[in-house]
């Protein structure tokens, strides 16, 4: 059914989805132009963040709203504000009797990931949990992996 203005709830939902898809495409285009670089950050467990295209793509692909996409692109600019919370071992929270989880952990290990480090950061008045993947390659750098908004 149409509302008084001629716009349905469904058409609003479709418009919102299209907007998100376009924002994600735009963000991924920015990543393509990004140069892989290491950022020295004494507040990180390893002291170095490998700010790579792959890490930025991981973060963007974990984003589910336009706001999260915008925040994701700001993370590497706020590294100095990251506050370490704890180490998150490889496989934490996974069912080690589930073959798919075991394969997923094995793939991460093959890519050189030895553990994840959990941080907290505040950006524009909102707090986020950031997970970095610590990699044994290239001296054990950390790379952005995923993030969530703190409830």
Order of alpha helices (4+ residues) and beta strands (2+ residues): alpha-beta-beta-alpha-alpha-beta-alpha-beta-beta-beta
